[in-house]
Amino acid sequence: MLNEITLTVIVIRRQLEAELNLLEEETTRRLEESIRKNVEEKLNSEEVLSEIERRIEEGQKKLFDDVVAQLLKEKEAALVEERRKEVRILNSH
């Protein structure tokens, strides 16, 4: 009789563990699905899209400003070099 009770308890315990495992898996699946949906909605929101657009525009402006600054430096360096050449030519005569 004790063995039957022990066996019954073991069977019930295994059933409960299996049900708990299935419940945990289903909860995890639903949670992941909910998070994925929430992230997609946020990423597609007007606020996020506007922020992305703003950052792109800022990046383009900074890149443009950096290129202009570099070109000005190169132009100045070329002018300085040209003046040095002129001075050498004038001094050699």
C-alpha angles and dihedrals in degrees: 000000000000090000090053091051091047090049091048091049090050092049092048091047091052091048091050091047090050091048091047091050091051090047091051091049092049091047091050091048093050092046092050090048092049092048092048091050092047092050092048091050092049093047091051094046119117091239094057093043090051091050091050091049091048092051092048091051091048091049092049091049092049091048091049092048091049092050092048091049091049092049091050091052091049091048091050091048090050091050092050091050091048091052090050090053091049091050091050091049092049092046093049093059 
